[in-house]
Amino acid sequence: MPESSEMTGSDQSNSDPASQKKQERRRELIDAALMVFDRDGFSAAKMEDVAAAAGMAKGTVYLYADSKVALFQDVIREKIYPVLTEVEAIFKTHEGSSVDLLRNQLRRFSFEVLNPDRQKVMRLIITEGKQFPEIANFYAESVVQRGMDALRATLSRGMERDEFRQMPLEQLPFSLLGGIILPNVWRVLYGQEFSQRPDHMIDQHLDIFLNGLLK
């Protein structure tokens, strides 16, 4: 079985030098894959080009991922999952108001998405997801849905504590994230110079949203 099905970033044990070396090589491969995918496009990218960028033989790449799709999924696991884990951890440890919890989660999510590597992933999903539904569906199910669930839990917390007024929860996170994601999409499509300051847009959108949500 390819290592991509077993290894998800920091989940793999690093208890011995051999394991540490394997993880280091895996990260180098993922960085090389993202660079090639971003440079050439997912459609045109070739596994041999990824291998060359990583300083590996082509056959070695297949020890980590058995296909280009599997390799892209590993990129998502390595680059995106840690953000989701942080957002979920904020929910588990927060003891204050649901307003502060929501604000902290959104800021963490928003500013982490501005990371250049994560913008490259977003650009690939936007530009090539329709042509490659297997990567778009994987992103939707493992990233978007997980993020929506985390925000839905926070909104539910606020309603249960009588901090937020009762509203249907199913679509509410999508309304919340719409204005948060927009500046990042602009940066992906048009470059940084096109976007307004994301911190200002985040705070303004959250203020408008909360004023509609608070009791």
N, C-alpha and C positions, 0 to 999 in steps of 0.2 A: 504493500500500500504506500503511495507517495507520502512524503512527510507533510505535505500541505494539509492533509486530512487530519493530522495528529498534532501539529504544532501551531499554536496561536500566540506568537509574541512571547510575553513574559510568563505564560503558563508553563512553558517547558522548563524542567529542572536544569539549573546551572551548577550542580553540585560538584562537577569534576571538570578538569581542563578540556577533555574531549568534547563534553557537552557544550562548554562555553565557546569552543572553537566552532562547533557546528552552528550555534546560534549566531555567532559573528558572521559566518559565511552566509547564513540565511538572510540576515539583515542587509548584507552587501548585495545579495541577489535581488532582494525586494527593492532596494534603492535603485539598482540598475534597471530593473523592470519598469519602475515608475518613470525614470528618466527616458527610456526608450519609448514607452507608451505615449508620453507627453510630446516627445520630439517627433515621432513618426505617425502617431495616431494608432489606436488599438488595431484597426483593420490592417494597416500596413506593417505593423511591428512583427518581427520574426524572432523566434526563440534563439536562433544563433546570434542575432544582434544583442539580445539580452545577455547571453553567455559571454560574448566578447566584452561588453561593458562591465560585466562583473569579474572579468579575468578568469572565467571558467571554461572548461570544455563543454560543448553543447550537451553531451551525454550526462554531464554532472547536473545540469539544470533539471533534468527529468528525474533525478533522485529527490528533488524537492517539490516538483509540481509536474503532473503528467500532461498538462496542456496549458495553452496560453490563458484560457479562461480560469483554470485553477490557480495560476500564478497571479492573475489580477485579483482574484478573491483573497489570496494571501496578502496582497497589497492593502486591500480594504481592512482586513483583520489587523494588520500591523499599524496602519496609519490612522484608522478611524475608531476602532474599538476602544482604545484608551480614553478617548474623549467621552464616549458613552459611559464607560466605567466611572469616570470622575463625576459625571452628572448624577449617576445613580448613587454614588457614595455620598454626595452632598445631601440627598434626600434621607439617607439612613442616619446621618450624624447630626442633622440640623434640629435644633431644639426651639428655635424662635418662631416668629410668625411665618405664615405661608406666603405672605407678600415678599419677605426677605428671602425665603427659600426659592421662590420662583425667580426673583431677580438674580440671585447668585447662580442658579442653574443656567439661566439664559445668557448671562455674561460669560460664564465659562464656555458654554457651547459656542457662542458667537465668536469670541476672540480666538478660540482654538481652531475654529473653521478657517480663520484668516491665515493660518499656517500655510506657507507656500505649497508644501506637499499635499495637503488636504484640498487646496484649491485645484491642484492638478487632477486629483481624483474626481472632484466635482465637474471639472471641465470635460473629462472623458465620459462621464455619465450623461451629461447634457448633450454633448455633440455626437456620441456614438451609441448611446443606450438603446435607441430605437432599432438600430441595425443589429445590435447584439443583445437581445432580450434576456439572455442568460446572465449577463453581468448587471443589467438594469434591475432584473427581478431579485437577484441576490442582494443588491444594494437596498432595494425597497424593503425586503423582508428582514434583513439582518441589521440595517442601520436606521432607515426611516422609521420602521415600525417600533424598534427598540427605543428610539428617541421619543416617539409619540407616547409610548407607554410610560416612560419616565415622567413626562410633563403631565400626562393624564393622572398619574398618581398624586402629583403635587396639587393639581387643581381639585381633585377629589378630597384631599386632606383639608384644603381650605374650606370647602363646602361642609365637610363633616364638623369642622371646628367653628362653623358659623362665621367665618371671615369673608367668604365669597358667597354671592347669591347663587341659588340653585339654577344650573343651566345644563342642557344636554352635553355630556362629556365626549361623545364619540368624535365629533368634528372640531371641538374647541381647540385642541392643540394645533391643528392645521391653521386656524385663524390666527392663533398666537404667533406661530413661526413665520407666517407669510411676510410680515414686515421685517423680521429679523434676518431672513435668508436673502431678501432682495439686494442689499448692498453687496453681499458676497457674490451673488450671481452677476451683478454688474461688473465686479472686479474680474470675474472669470471670463466674461464675454468681451469686455471693453478695455480692461487694464485698470490699474489702480488710480490713474489720474481722472477716470470718469466718475468714480464713486465719491459721494460725500463722506465725511468722517463717520465711520461705522459706529463709534461709541455714542455719538450724538443721536444717530438714527435709532440705535437700540434703546436708549433711554427715553426718547420721545415716543416711540412706538409702545414701549412698555407702560409709560404713563397713561397714554390714551386707552390701552387695553385694560389696565387696572381700574381706571375710573369707570369703565363699563362693567367691571366684574365685582368690584367692592360693593358691600351692602350699604 
